[in-house]
Amino acid sequence: MPDTELTMLETAHAYFNESCDLLEINEGMRQVLLNPWRELSVAVPVRMDNGAIQVFNGFRVQHNGVRGPYKGGVRYAPAADSDHTRALAMLMTWKTALVDIPFGGAKGGVQVRPADLSTAELNRLTRRYTGAISHIIGPNRDIPAPDMGTNAQTMAWMMDAYGQANGYAPGAVTGKPIELGGSYGREAATGRGVCDVAALAAADMGLEMEGATVAIQGFGNVGSFAALRMAEIGVKVVAISDATCATHSPAGLDIDKVLEHSAREGSLKGCPWGERINNDELLELDVDVLVPAAIEGVINTRNAPGIKAKLIIEAANSPITYGADLILKERGITVIPDILANAGGVIVSYFEWAQNIQRFRWREERVNLELLTLISQGYWRTTDMAKERGITHREAAYAVAVNAVATAIELRGFI
């Protein structure tokens, strides 16, 4: 069963069609739900620091907006082509519906390697990209956010570029710096949500989280905050990794010290704690919980038979290939899918947007409590459907989400 069988977009379509079969959705509605409502491809010319002009390919895909303004991140990565962006936009539609926040789904991308550009070049790139898509975004139309290769600074540039043409509009983007209307708790939200969902799933399985072992593949924004939060609640983080290396300590790692090292050195390279292993070895460690928090496709048909974790939390988007998912299902390993597991970021983005609209800031304690409430509700909707139908959490999550969007289309009389 080769992993080349399905691309990321084909995988998204496969899960969607399975949910439609389960829900007995007719062909006409399937086509409305499947196809993006709008796609924009733009050229992004940038004057580089050396005076040369380089043109990058940019995209914004608005998959479905029946439940509210389009919502989705902007990814700066060489792989962020049109199909990649389409797949991620569709996932956002299901994600916002699953956790019941009033947004649709969208995604943006620019095919660029951020590390190759200076800060000034990234600023110019962001402003040019924002200008190219500005006529289809806005606080009540489509609200971008950070994603792989972008961050709070990127959102500050986007907000400023949009505001220069449209007036002060902090709600036009989320994931901004606190000083510019960002929400307390937004930076940690995705990782915190991963931990919240892991705790709910573990309890449902009869697994005690305090003292449980976890391996986290990926130590960027999501993985680092997930590790920190898990350590706070007594989980033993025994392995972590980033693009440079992986480290394993059966006794557990001191995440505060590891974070200090990573911040100081810019990576985990040279981390003095634990035994050096590679990322493949990390994925197959004998742990209670495995958290793939880096890129798509890291768990595939080659390594899925060797996965020993009882519970997998998909902190990254599509970290498990379609073929590997079938293997894990056959082996009885519980997988909490990405559209639920990493929904903490978009949930707190919703809170940020609401705060910007109201011109009223919440305290971080309220943000974290409301995050726990909404992601817990999403988990129980998923679990109830899974138990009722005798299906996996992924199958249930898609069914709940697709049904919510289809219902909204029917209620609005869209077709």
DAGI-V66094 format. One record per backbone hydrogen bond with DSSP energy under -0.5 kcal/mol. NH is the residue of the N-H (numbers start at 0). CO is the residue of the C=O. If there is no record, write none. Layout:
BEGIN
NH|CO, NH|CO
END
This chain:
BEGIN
4|1, 5|2, 10|6, 11|7, 12|8, 13|9, 14|10, 15|11, 16|12, 17|13, 18|14, 19|15, 20|16, 21|17, 22|18, 23|19, 23|20, 24|19, 29|25, 30|26, 31|27, 32|28, 33|29, 34|30, 36|61, 36|62, 37|61, 39|59, 41|57, 43|55, 44|42, 45|53, 47|45, 47|51, 50|47, 53|45, 55|43, 55|53, 57|41, 58|108, 59|39, 60|106, 61|37, 61|59, 62|60, 62|104, 63|104, 67|64, 68|101, 69|140, 71|142, 73|144, 74|107, 75|147, 76|74, 76|109, 79|76, 80|78, 84|80, 85|81, 86|82, 87|83, 88|84, 89|85, 90|86, 91|87, 92|88, 93|89, 94|90, 95|91, 96|92, 97|93, 98|94, 99|96, 100|95, 102|100, 103|68, 104|63, 105|70, 106|60, 107|72, 108|58, 109|74, 110|56, 111|109, 113|111, 115|112, 116|113, 121|117, 122|118, 123|119, 124|120, 125|121, 126|122, 127|123, 128|124, 129|125, 130|126, 131|127, 132|128, 133|129, 135|132, 136|133, 137|141, 140|137, 141|137, 142|69, 143|141, 143|171, 144|71, 146|73, 149|146, 154|150, 155|151, 156|152, 157|153, 158|154, 159|155, 160|156, 161|157, 162|158, 163|159, 164|160, 164|161, 165|161, 166|162, 171|168, 172|169, 173|143, 176|151, 179|176, 180|177, 181|176, 185|182, 188|184, 188|185, 191|187, 192|188, 193|189, 194|190, 195|191, 196|192, 197|193, 198|194, 199|195, 200|196, 201|197, 202|198, 203|199, 204|200, 205|201, 205|202, 206|201, 207|205, 208|206, 210|208, 210|233, 211|208, 213|235, 214|288, 215|238, 216|214, 216|290, 217|215, 217|240, 223|219, 224|220, 225|221, 226|222, 227|223, 228|224, 229|225, 230|226, 231|227, 232|228, 233|230, 234|229, 235|211, 236|234, 237|213, 237|235, 238|213, 239|246, 240|215, 241|244, 245|276, 246|239, 247|274, 248|237, 251|248, 252|236, 254|252, 257|253, 258|254, 259|255, 260|256, 261|257, 262|258, 263|259, 264|260, 265|261, 270|267, 274|247, 276|245, 281|277, 282|278, 283|279, 284|281, 286|284, 287|212, 288|212, 289|310, 290|214, 291|289, 292|216, 292|290, 296|317, 297|294, 298|318, 299|297, 303|299, 305|302, 306|303, 307|284, 309|286, 309|287, 310|287, 311|333, 312|289, 313|311, 313|335, 314|291, 314|312, 315|291, 317|315, 318|315, 320|298, 324|320, 325|321, 326|322, 327|323, 328|324, 329|325, 330|326, 331|328, 332|327, 333|309, 335|311, 336|334, 339|336, 340|336, 341|337, 342|339, 344|341, 346|342, 347|343, 348|344, 349|345, 350|346, 351|347, 352|348, 353|349, 354|350, 355|351, 356|352, 357|353, 358|354, 359|354, 366|362, 367|363, 368|364, 369|365, 370|366, 371|367, 372|368, 373|369, 374|370, 375|371, 376|372, 377|373, 378|374, 379|375, 380|376, 381|377, 382|378, 383|379, 384|380, 385|381, 386|382, 387|383, 388|384, 389|385, 390|385, 395|391, 396|392, 397|393, 398|394, 399|395, 400|396, 401|397, 402|398, 403|399, 404|400, 405|401, 406|402, 407|403, 408|404, 409|405, 410|406, 411|407, 412|408, 412|409, 413|408
END
